[in-house]
Amino acid sequence: MTADDEIRGTAQGTAPVPLSVLDLVTVGAGRTASDALSTSVALSRLAESRGFNRYWVAEHHSMPGVASSSPAVILAHLAAHTERIRLGSGGVMLPNHAPLVIAEQFGTLEAMAPGRVDLGLGRAPGTDGATAAALRRTDTLNEGADDFPQQLAELTRFLDDDFPDGHPYRRIHAVPGPVQSTAPGGVQSPHRPPIWLLGSSGFSARLAGVLGLPFAFAHHFSAQNTVPALDLYRESFRPSEVLDAPYALIGVSALATDEEREARRQVLAAALNMVRLRTGRPGLVPTPEEAEAYEFSPMERDFITSWNANVIHGTPDEVRSGLDDLQKRTGADELMITANAHSGEIRLRSYELIANAYGLPAA
């Protein structure tokens, strides 16, 4: 299997492109992080059994309602409960970590689950400025983002274990290192997790294109930039050892429920959670009942309207139609769905309904 084969999934059922899962490990009011992580295990197994292409976990910090501060730890747990589905980070925030540490973590994951680990990398902190400073032990918060290309190059060298002679890191090895896999003809060749670049603007889009890497765009919170960023990626793309042609995945917020009204209630609760996060009051995801009773200010109402305009929600047929329209509009090669809701049961049901709507393989 080539790197290109690993990256490009195969659409299942009647889906026009592969469908995948982005898990924020959300914690609802009245629930615990343990509950959320148990939901992640159940969801990863559901995704695998129904033919979703990959399952990624996002890095966030200092957010009580998001229990995904340690993607590598969560992915190791999910690897023990799945057998085939690709697992990865969507993403690890590279400026928060030493490249050697990430290479060691994902080398370990690759040794645990050979051939099914993705390393998605972002340049944002995944949190507020003060928390980013605590993570990086520096007050110069822009330093990590500005140095992203250099950090990426260093990480790639550690993953490939190929620093040149004379380099100060030549004798340093990320252990476990590249796994030896058998290529056609019985030739042993090194293998390590493919790198993806993540972004919500043009910087990572251009860099992914220039380096010939796959690109994942955060449409779910930066919808107005999706088409320009994907255009920039495709225009900048240069074939590489990884990809012969561009491959663009987009993250999309979508929630399907048996009844349309329930979808509106769940989406309102998730939007209230985002209002609180954006105004410096992060907390657990509120219940739909709390959201319905909340007195939104005019400014908050405007935000809710704008935010929910980019959340595809409703009955399974409505969600399928919305996803298909989005794919046609953007030309995305893969759709990675994140379902934000108060309860794990609602999230699980949403993916099940979407799988049914596309005729994905039965569990």
C-alpha positions in Angstrom: 0.0 0.0 0.0 1.4 3.4 -1.0 1.1 6.6 1.0 -1.4 7.8 -1.6 -3.5 4.7 -1.0 -3.5 5.3 2.8 -4.7 8.8 2.4 -7.4 8.3 -0.2 -10.4 6.4 1.2 -13.0 4.6 -0.7 -16.6 5.9 -0.6 -19.1 3.4 0.8 -22.7 2.8 -0.1 -24.1 5.8 -2.1 -21.8 8.4 -0.5 -20.1 10.5 -3.2 -16.9 10.7 -1.2 -15.6 8.9 1.9 -17.3 9.9 5.2 -15.3 10.2 8.4 -15.7 11.2 12.1 -14.2 14.1 14.0 -14.6 13.6 17.8 -14.3 16.5 20.2 -15.1 14.2 23.2 -17.7 16.6 24.3 -18.9 16.5 27.9 -22.6 17.4 28.6 -24.0 19.0 31.7 -24.6 16.2 34.2 -22.1 14.0 32.6 -18.4 13.3 33.2 -15.2 13.0 31.1 -15.4 9.3 31.7 -18.9 9.2 30.2 -17.6 11.2 27.2 -14.6 8.8 26.7 -16.9 5.8 26.9 -19.0 7.4 24.2 -15.9 7.8 22.1 -15.1 4.1 22.3 -18.7 3.2 21.3 -18.6 5.8 18.5 -15.3 4.5 17.1 -16.7 1.0 17.0 -19.9 2.2 15.4 -17.9 4.1 12.8 -15.7 1.1 12.0 -18.7 -1.3 11.7 -20.6 1.1 9.4 -17.8 1.8 7.0 -16.7 5.3 8.0 -13.2 6.0 6.6 -11.3 7.4 9.5 -11.8 8.6 13.1 -9.9 11.7 14.3 -9.6 13.3 17.7 -9.0 17.1 18.1 -6.7 18.8 20.7 -8.2 21.4 22.9 -7.2 22.7 26.3 -8.8 24.4 29.3 -12.3 23.7 28.1 -14.5 21.8 30.6 -16.9 20.6 27.8 -14.1 19.2 25.6 -12.2 16.2 27.1 -9.7 15.8 24.2 -6.6 17.5 25.6 -4.5 14.5 25.0 -5.2 13.0 21.5 -2.4 10.5 21.6 -3.6 9.0 24.9 -7.2 8.8 23.5 -6.1 7.3 20.2 -4.2 4.6 22.1 -7.4 3.7 23.9 -9.4 3.6 20.7 -6.8 1.5 19.0 -7.3 -1.1 21.7 -11.1 -1.2 20.9 -11.0 -1.2 17.1 -9.4 -3.3 14.4 -9.5 -1.6 11.0 -10.6 2.0 11.0 -7.9 4.6 10.5 -7.3 6.7 13.7 -5.7 10.1 13.9 -5.4 13.6 15.2 -7.5 16.3 13.9 -5.3 17.7 15.0 -2.2 17.9 17.3 -1.3 21.5 17.7 2.4 21.4 16.8 3.5 24.7 18.4 2.3 23.3 21.8 4.8 20.4 21.7 8.4 19.5 21.0 8.6 17.8 17.6 10.5 14.9 19.2 7.7 14.2 21.6 5.1 14.1 18.9 7.3 11.7 16.8 7.6 9.4 19.8 3.9 9.5 20.6 2.8 8.7 17.0 5.6 6.3 16.5 4.2 4.4 19.5 0.7 4.6 18.1 1.9 3.3 14.7 3.6 0.3 16.5 0.3 -0.3 18.3 -1.9 -0.1 15.2 0.4 -0.5 12.2 -0.8 1.1 9.0 -3.9 2.9 10.4 -2.6 6.0 12.1 -2.8 9.5 10.7 -0.9 12.5 12.1 -2.9 15.7 11.5 -1.1 18.9 12.5 -2.4 22.4 13.2 -0.6 25.7 14.0 -3.2 27.3 16.3 -3.0 26.8 20.1 -6.3 25.1 20.5 -7.1 27.3 23.4 -6.8 30.8 24.8 -3.6 32.8 25.0 -2.9 32.3 28.7 -3.3 28.5 28.4 -1.1 28.5 25.3 1.6 30.3 27.3 1.3 27.7 30.1 1.7 24.9 27.5 4.6 26.4 25.8 6.3 27.9 28.9 6.8 31.2 27.0 5.0 34.5 26.7 5.9 34.8 23.0 2.7 33.1 21.7 3.3 33.9 18.1 6.7 32.2 18.1 5.3 28.7 17.6 2.9 29.7 14.7 5.6 31.7 12.9 8.1 28.8 13.2 5.6 26.2 12.1 7.3 25.3 8.8 10.6 24.7 10.6 8.9 22.7 13.3 7.2 20.6 10.7 10.5 19.9 8.9 12.1 18.8 12.2 9.1 16.6 13.1 9.3 15.0 9.6 13.0 14.3 10.1 12.3 12.6 13.4 9.5 10.5 12.0 11.7 9.4 9.1 14.8 9.0 11.3 16.9 10.8 8.6 18.6 13.8 9.9 21.7 14.4 7.7 25.3 13.9 8.8 26.5 16.9 10.8 23.1 17.8 12.1 23.0 18.3 15.9 20.1 15.8 16.1 21.7 13.2 13.8 22.2 10.7 16.7 18.8 11.3 18.3 16.1 8.8 17.4 12.4 8.9 18.0 11.7 5.5 19.5 9.6 3.6 18.3 10.7 4.7 14.9 9.5 3.9 11.4 7.9 0.4 11.3 9.3 -1.9 8.7 6.6 -3.0 6.4 6.7 -5.5 3.5 6.2 -3.9 0.1 5.3 -5.8 -3.1 8.0 -8.2 -4.0 8.9 -8.8 -0.4 11.0 -5.7 0.0 11.1 -4.3 3.5 10.5 -0.6 3.6 10.1 1.9 6.5 6.6 3.1 7.3 5.3 5.9 9.5 2.0 7.8 10.0 1.2 10.1 7.0 1.2 13.8 7.9 -1.8 15.9 7.2 -1.9 19.7 7.5 -5.0 21.3 9.1 -6.1 24.8 8.8 -8.9 27.4 8.9 -7.2 30.0 6.6 -4.8 30.1 3.7 -1.4 29.6 5.5 -1.6 25.8 6.0 -3.5 25.5 2.7 -0.6 26.9 0.7 2.0 25.0 2.8 0.2 21.7 2.3 0.1 22.4 -1.4 3.7 23.3 -1.8 4.8 20.2 0.2 2.4 17.9 -1.6 0.6 16.9 1.6 -3.1 16.1 2.2 -5.0 19.1 3.6 -7.9 19.2 6.1 -9.9 22.4 6.4 -12.1 23.4 9.4 -15.3 24.3 7.6 -17.2 23.7 10.8 -15.9 26.9 12.3 -14.5 28.9 9.3 -17.1 28.3 6.6 -16.5 31.6 4.8 -12.9 30.6 4.1 -13.5 27.1 2.9 -13.6 27.6 -0.9 -10.8 30.2 -1.0 -8.5 27.9 1.1 -9.3 24.9 -1.0 -8.6 26.8 -4.2 -5.3 28.0 -2.8 -4.4 24.5 -1.8 -5.1 23.1 -5.3 -3.4 26.0 -7.0 -0.3 25.6 -4.8 -0.1 21.8 -5.1 3.1 20.1 -6.2 3.2 16.3 -6.6 5.3 14.6 -4.0 6.2 11.1 -2.7 3.1 11.3 -0.7 0.5 12.4 -3.2 0.3 12.6 -7.0 -2.7 15.0 -6.9 -4.4 17.2 -4.2 -6.5 15.6 -1.5 -8.7 17.9 0.5 -10.9 16.9 3.5 -13.3 19.3 5.2 -14.6 19.1 8.7 -18.4 19.7 8.8 -20.8 20.0 11.7 -23.8 17.8 11.1 -26.5 16.3 13.3 -29.2 14.0 12.2 -32.2 13.0 14.5 -35.3 11.0 14.0 -37.4 14.2 14.3 -36.5 17.6 12.9 -37.5 19.4 16.1 -35.1 17.4 18.2 -32.2 18.4 15.9 -33.1 22.1 16.3 -33.1 21.6 20.1 -29.7 19.9 20.2 -28.1 22.4 17.8 -29.4 25.3 19.9 -27.8 23.8 23.0 -24.5 23.3 21.2 -24.7 26.9 19.9 -25.2 28.2 23.5 -22.1 26.3 24.5 -20.2 28.1 21.7 -21.6 31.5 22.8 -20.2 30.9 26.3 -16.9 29.8 24.9 -16.5 32.8 22.7 -17.3 35.2 25.6 -14.8 33.6 28.0 -17.3 31.4 29.9 -16.4 27.9 28.8 -18.4 25.1 30.4 -20.1 21.8 29.9 -22.4 21.5 26.9 -25.9 22.6 28.3 -29.0 20.6 28.0 -31.6 21.5 25.3 -33.9 22.5 28.1 -31.4 25.0 29.5 -30.8 26.4 26.0 -34.6 26.8 25.4 -34.9 28.7 28.7 -31.9 30.9 28.2 -32.5 34.6 27.4 -30.3 35.4 24.5 -29.2 39.0 24.0 -29.7 40.5 20.5 -26.0 40.1 19.8 -26.1 36.5 21.0 -29.1 35.8 18.8 -27.2 37.2 15.8 -24.3 34.9 16.6 -26.5 31.9 17.0 -28.2 32.5 13.6 -24.8 32.9 11.9 -23.3 29.9 13.6 -26.2 27.5 13.0 -26.4 28.5 9.3 -23.3 26.3 8.9 -24.5 23.4 11.0 -26.3 20.8 8.8 -29.1 19.4 10.9 -32.5 17.8 10.6 -33.8 14.4 9.5 -31.4 11.9 7.9 -32.6 12.8 4.4 -32.2 16.6 5.1 -28.6 16.0 6.5 -27.7 13.8 3.5 -28.9 16.5 1.1 -27.0 19.2 3.0 -23.8 17.1 3.0 -24.1 16.3 -0.7 -24.6 20.0 -1.6 -21.6 21.0 0.5 -19.4 18.4 -1.2 -20.5 19.6 -4.7 -19.9 23.2 -3.8 -16.4 22.7 -2.4 -15.2 19.7 -4.4 -14.0 18.1 -1.1 -12.5 14.6 -1.5 -13.7 13.6 1.9 -16.2 14.8 4.5 -15.3 14.5 8.2 -18.5 14.9 10.3 -18.5 16.3 13.8 -21.8 15.9 15.8 -22.1 18.4 18.6 -24.9 17.5 21.1 -25.5 17.4 24.8 -25.7 13.6 25.1 -23.6 10.8 23.8 -26.7 8.9 22.9 -27.8 11.6 20.5 -24.4 11.7 18.9 -24.3 8.0 18.4 -27.7 8.0 16.9 -26.8 10.8 14.5 -23.9 8.8 13.0 -26.1 5.8 12.7 -28.8 7.7 10.9 -26.3 9.3 8.5 -24.8 5.8 7.8 -28.4 4.6 7.0 -29.1 7.5 4.8 -26.1 6.8 2.7 -26.6 3.0 2.7 -23.3 2.3 4.4 -22.7 -1.3 5.3 -24.9 -2.7 8.1 -23.2 -3.3 11.5 
